[in-house]
Amino acid sequence: MQAPVAKIKRAKRETSETFTVRVGPEIKKRLASLAASTGRSRSFLTAEAIAEYLDANEWQVAGIRKALGSLDRGGGVEHEDVRHWIESWETSDETRRP
């Protein structure tokens, strides 16, 4: 399942903190090139990339945690039941969703 596409509205950052990130020379070169061609700083582009990465991955981790919680509460469907259901698709005796 792919993460939902959404326009991200970011509040103007009033304060920021500095930390060091190590990247290979090719990534650094690409970042500098993109910064020059967009008129943005490497710092700005890096901060935006990290924020977008966090948005995408936090969404995915939240979904996984929700699914695991459901399983812990007894939710879920047995593998064999799902397999049987999928194998019945587009046959004359297609079964109902488990």
Backbone bond lengths (Angstrom), bond angles and torsions (degrees), N, CA, C in turn:
res aa  C-N    CA-C-N  psi(-1)  N-CA   C-N-CA  omega(-1)  CA-C   N-CA-C  phi
1 M - - - 1.456 - - 1.519 108.49 -
2 Q 1.281 115.68 133.26 1.445 120.92 -177.30 1.526 110.21 -91.28
3 A 1.317 116.51 145.87 1.457 121.28 179.39 1.526 109.12 -62.89
4 P 1.329 117.31 143.93 1.455 119.62 179.07 1.522 110.70 -65.19
5 V 1.323 115.19 142.50 1.455 120.57 178.31 1.514 107.60 -87.00
6 A 1.298 116.24 126.89 1.456 120.09 -179.37 1.520 109.04 -142.69
7 K 1.300 115.24 146.53 1.456 119.05 173.73 1.519 107.15 -77.69
8 I 1.300 115.41 128.79 1.455 120.57 -176.20 1.520 108.80 -97.91
9 K 1.313 115.21 120.43 1.456 120.39 175.42 1.516 107.41 -99.57
10 R 1.272 115.84 119.97 1.451 120.57 -178.08 1.537 109.06 -108.68
11 A 1.299 114.97 133.89 1.456 119.41 175.00 1.523 108.40 -71.85
12 K 1.296 115.75 147.95 1.457 119.93 178.03 1.525 108.44 -62.75
13 R 1.288 115.36 127.64 1.464 120.00 -177.81 1.523 110.04 -78.09
14 E 1.315 115.83 122.27 1.454 120.20 179.56 1.520 110.94 -87.53
15 T 1.323 116.23 -35.27 1.455 119.74 178.56 1.515 108.85 -129.79
16 S 1.300 115.95 158.22 1.457 120.45 177.19 1.520 108.45 -149.31
17 E 1.298 114.29 164.52 1.456 120.86 177.36 1.515 108.66 -124.05
18 T 1.292 116.05 154.01 1.449 121.92 -178.97 1.511 110.21 -103.93
19 F 1.331 116.51 137.52 1.458 121.55 169.37 1.515 107.83 -147.62
20 T 1.296 115.92 161.22 1.454 121.66 -174.40 1.521 110.61 -98.83
21 V 1.325 115.39 137.02 1.453 122.11 176.29 1.523 107.58 -124.91
22 R 1.312 116.04 129.73 1.460 119.79 177.27 1.524 108.91 -94.43
23 V 1.326 115.39 129.48 1.459 121.73 175.52 1.523 108.16 -133.43
24 G 1.303 114.92 160.19 1.456 119.71 177.32 1.515 111.38 -72.04
25 P 1.329 116.72 164.40 1.465 120.46 -177.25 1.529 113.53 -61.30
26 E 1.332 117.84 -33.14 1.469 120.44 -179.70 1.528 110.73 -68.33
27 I 1.328 116.98 -41.58 1.472 120.20 177.80 1.523 109.91 -64.74
28 K 1.314 116.34 -42.91 1.468 120.07 179.40 1.527 110.73 -61.12
29 K 1.320 116.54 -41.46 1.470 121.58 179.44 1.532 110.43 -64.81
30 R 1.332 116.83 -44.02 1.463 120.88 179.26 1.523 111.17 -64.38
31 L 1.330 116.20 -40.21 1.459 120.59 179.14 1.525 110.57 -64.29
32 A 1.315 117.03 -43.58 1.468 120.97 179.05 1.524 110.46 -63.22
33 S 1.320 117.04 -39.94 1.465 121.25 179.38 1.524 110.99 -65.05
34 L 1.328 116.35 -44.88 1.463 119.74 178.86 1.523 110.76 -65.00
35 A 1.307 116.74 -40.72 1.469 120.21 178.52 1.524 110.28 -60.16
36 A 1.307 116.67 -44.83 1.464 120.39 -179.59 1.529 111.30 -64.83
37 S 1.328 116.60 -40.86 1.461 118.91 -176.55 1.529 113.50 -77.02
38 T 1.320 117.77 -20.04 1.469 120.41 179.83 1.527 112.94 -102.96
39 G 1.310 117.08 -10.02 1.456 120.07 -177.85 1.519 112.99 74.71
40 R 1.321 116.50 17.43 1.469 121.86 177.86 1.521 108.86 -107.19
41 S 1.306 116.10 159.43 1.469 119.27 177.33 1.521 110.15 -81.03
42 R 1.323 115.87 158.14 1.464 120.37 174.70 1.520 109.23 -59.96
43 S 1.305 116.87 -37.61 1.461 121.48 -179.80 1.526 110.88 -62.78
44 F 1.325 116.76 -45.32 1.462 120.71 179.09 1.522 110.73 -60.73
45 L 1.335 116.83 -48.94 1.466 120.80 -178.67 1.520 111.35 -62.39
46 T 1.312 117.04 -39.68 1.461 120.88 179.36 1.523 110.84 -65.50
47 A 1.325 117.10 -44.43 1.466 120.98 179.39 1.529 110.56 -62.53
48 E 1.330 117.83 -41.87 1.463 121.19 178.11 1.524 111.37 -65.07
49 A 1.320 116.67 -41.37 1.470 120.15 179.60 1.526 110.71 -63.94
50 I 1.309 117.32 -42.12 1.466 120.86 179.30 1.529 109.92 -64.88
51 A 1.332 117.51 -43.07 1.461 120.79 -179.95 1.530 110.82 -61.96
52 E 1.324 117.71 -43.02 1.468 120.75 179.12 1.529 111.07 -66.61
53 Y 1.328 117.15 -38.46 1.466 121.17 177.38 1.526 110.18 -62.27
54 L 1.325 116.50 -44.41 1.460 120.65 178.82 1.526 111.33 -63.23
55 D 1.326 117.19 -43.10 1.469 120.38 178.68 1.529 110.39 -57.46
56 A 1.311 117.15 -47.81 1.465 121.37 -177.78 1.518 111.68 -66.27
57 N 1.309 117.33 -44.14 1.454 120.32 -174.92 1.516 113.30 -79.50
58 E 1.308 118.22 -32.81 1.464 119.70 175.83 1.524 109.85 -64.81
59 W 1.329 117.92 -38.38 1.455 122.73 177.55 1.526 109.53 -60.79
60 Q 1.323 116.53 -45.52 1.465 120.55 -178.51 1.530 111.28 -66.60
61 V 1.314 117.28 -45.00 1.466 120.91 179.97 1.528 110.19 -62.99
62 A 1.330 117.40 -39.97 1.471 120.22 177.97 1.528 110.54 -60.95
63 G 1.329 117.04 -40.84 1.460 120.84 178.04 1.518 112.16 -64.31
64 I 1.303 116.60 -40.77 1.464 121.09 178.52 1.526 110.04 -64.55
65 R 1.317 116.56 -44.85 1.474 119.92 178.80 1.524 111.60 -61.50
66 K 1.329 116.08 -39.79 1.465 120.15 178.63 1.527 110.07 -63.72
67 A 1.326 117.34 -43.43 1.469 121.02 179.56 1.522 111.24 -65.36
68 L 1.317 117.12 -41.70 1.465 119.94 178.54 1.525 111.03 -64.58
69 G 1.320 116.79 -38.35 1.463 120.34 176.65 1.516 111.54 -62.09
70 S 1.324 115.84 -39.90 1.459 120.12 177.76 1.527 110.46 -63.20
71 L 1.314 116.30 -42.73 1.472 119.68 177.76 1.522 111.36 -63.43
72 D 1.328 116.66 -40.04 1.468 120.53 179.13 1.533 111.23 -63.08
73 R 1.335 117.03 -28.97 1.467 121.06 179.35 1.529 111.94 -89.07
74 G 1.326 116.63 10.14 1.460 120.03 176.99 1.513 114.53 93.30
75 G 1.318 117.32 5.22 1.459 120.12 177.40 1.516 110.06 -76.16
76 G 1.271 116.83 176.02 1.453 120.97 177.39 1.516 111.56 109.47
77 V 1.314 115.05 169.93 1.453 122.80 -178.19 1.526 107.41 -131.76
78 E 1.309 116.14 139.42 1.466 120.78 179.26 1.522 110.74 -61.81
79 H 1.317 115.36 142.95 1.458 121.92 -179.45 1.533 111.59 -54.91
80 E 1.302 117.22 -46.28 1.468 120.95 -178.01 1.521 111.53 -62.09
81 D 1.334 117.63 -36.12 1.463 120.65 178.06 1.531 110.97 -65.56
82 V 1.316 116.07 -41.43 1.468 120.47 178.65 1.530 109.80 -66.60
83 R 1.335 116.51 -45.13 1.463 120.95 179.68 1.524 110.97 -58.55
84 H 1.309 116.64 -46.44 1.468 121.22 179.57 1.520 110.69 -60.77
85 W 1.323 116.95 -42.64 1.457 122.20 179.07 1.532 110.89 -62.24
86 I 1.331 117.09 -47.13 1.469 120.76 -178.87 1.521 110.92 -64.84
87 E 1.310 116.94 -41.37 1.461 120.30 179.58 1.525 112.54 -64.99
88 S 1.329 117.16 -20.60 1.460 120.30 -179.73 1.528 113.16 -85.11
89 W 1.319 116.64 -10.96 1.458 119.83 -178.00 1.523 110.19 -57.41
90 E 1.332 115.14 140.68 1.458 123.95 176.86 1.527 112.45 58.07
91 T 1.315 116.06 30.75 1.468 121.26 172.52 1.516 107.86 -117.14
92 S 1.316 115.98 169.24 1.467 120.26 -179.17 1.529 112.61 -68.88
93 D 1.323 116.47 -22.32 1.479 119.37 179.36 1.524 111.80 -118.30
94 E 1.348 114.21 49.70 1.461 119.18 178.71 1.527 110.32 -61.04
95 T 1.315 115.73 132.34 1.466 120.64 -177.48 1.516 110.67 -90.07
96 R 1.327 115.19 163.44 1.455 121.26 177.11 1.523 110.11 -75.72
97 R 1.281 115.18 156.09 1.459 121.07 178.70 1.526 108.95 -61.03
98 P 1.349 116.52 132.35 1.472 118.81 -179.81 1.527 112.11 -69.82
